[in-house]
Amino acid sequence: MQFMPMVLRRLLIITLFPCIVSSVAESGKPSQMEQTIESIRDCIDSSPAPWPYEWKKEYIETIRKAVELHHNAAHYTKRLEILHNGFVPYWDGFKKTDERSLFEVHRTQIRWYVEHLMNTEFPMENERQKLCNQYKDLWNYAADSLLKQFPFLDPNAVQNAKKNDLSKCYHNIEAPLMPAYLKPMSEEQVAQIKQRWEKLRYIRVDLWRRLDDGSKTPAENRDATLSNAELDYELTQKSLSQLLGQVWMVVSKRPDYYISALKNHSRTIQDRLKSFLHPWILT
């Protein structure tokens, strides 16, 4: 009987050993946050920007800090999945240069998007469907408005452009990294967007004139002469881009640090233009 305690201890160790090994193995795995950051790093490396290594590191660390600040957020895992799934199309969708002021715009923009994603009340499935319906309503409204404003447009070209543009919106709603795709709009906001769209009608006339004049450029100066249907499609696309801009203006409040980066980039462009024009002014 004196050996019974020793036997029991050995049995206990044998029983718990697989659990201990499993726990150690699990602890050796990178966290979901680290996996998400690594996927973002892989995306940046596979489609590189003309940024120095330190800028890339700074950009990634900005994302990491924004995530870490909200590690206790509800639906934390799902938010990271959205960041993971939404980053690739976002990264591929904007222009990257080696200009520091523009880099700051991109860096503060992703900070804004990640902080908004991690900090905003997470949408339920019915809310996501409501947002899809709201986008569909707005895009249908805009397409119908275009056909009334320009009766000569090819309805098929307008509908095709609307369909393609709307599919991109639906994709962004499925992985709503960007603020305009995360939560449903209020009815007042939808009405305001429609009102703003109507006020842009004269800008769309100027847009059509520029496109129409461009189509009359001699063929030797153009890659190809656009057909009427292609012109109608392009006008619709550019007009819907204006509509999306109004959605952003009504729905999304830009943080001060992002506005500051935009202003700094604008000043940089103005200073460069002045330095370019200065020699010509003197002569």
Secondary structure, 3 states (H helix, E strand, C coil): CCCHHHHHHHHHHHHHHHHHHHHHHHHCCCCHHHHHHHHHHHHHHHCCCCCCHHHHHHHHHHHHHHHHCCCCCCCHHHHHHHHHHHHHHHHHCCCCCCCHHHHHHHHHHHHHHHHHHHHCCCCCHHHHHHHHHHHHHHHHHHHHHHHHHCCCCCHHHHHHHHHHHHHHHHHHHHCCCCHHHCCCCCHHHHHHHHHHHHHCHHHHHHHHHHHHHHHCCCHHHCCCCCCHHHHHHHHHHHHHHHHHHHHHHHHCCCCHHHHHHHHHHHHHHHHHHHHHHHHHHHC
